[in-house]
Amino acid sequence: MCSATSNNDLGLTDKDHNCSCGTGAHANAEAPAGSTTVREHYLVDGMTCGHCVSSVTEEITAIDGVESVSVDLNAGGTSRVMVVSSQPISAAQIDAAITEAGYQLAPTS
């Protein structure tokens, strides 16, 4: 049983990186001059394990323009998904991909 102070860290993110986003070393990469890099964060409910992370990552990565996806898994709670793309991706496309993977965006307040 988990204690009340546990954050359910399953070791699926790189904690030894230098970027301030808290989600992975990829965010430190310099973008080539003149290029546009878009980083968007989404909150997703229902993910509990590495397979969930893989499913969501696979569906979002299939969207044109998506360069990378990183997930900060909060097993049994709301997980944070960062999408890095070369162009803006509509929230509807992200929602459809997450739904296709079997999960849902967390409601916004």
C-alpha positions, 0 to 999 in steps of 0.5 A: 500500500502506498503512503500518503507522501508517495508520488507513485514515481515509477522511474519513467522520466529522466530526473538527471537532466538540466532543463526546467520543464521537468520532463526530459533532456530533449527540451535542452536541445537548441532549435535551429535558427528560423525554426519554430518549436512549440511545446504544449502541456496536457493533463491526462486521466487514467494512465497507470503504467508504462504501457499506458505511456506507450499507447498515448505516446504512440498515438500523439507521435502519429500526428503530423508535425509532432517531434516528441512526446514525454509523459510525467506519469502519475499512476492512478492520478492526472499525468502531464504530457508534453508535446513538442512539435514543429507547428501548432497542433490543435487541442482537438487533434491531441484529444482525439489521439488520447481518446484513441489510446483509451484515455481522456484529457483531464477536465480544466477548471 
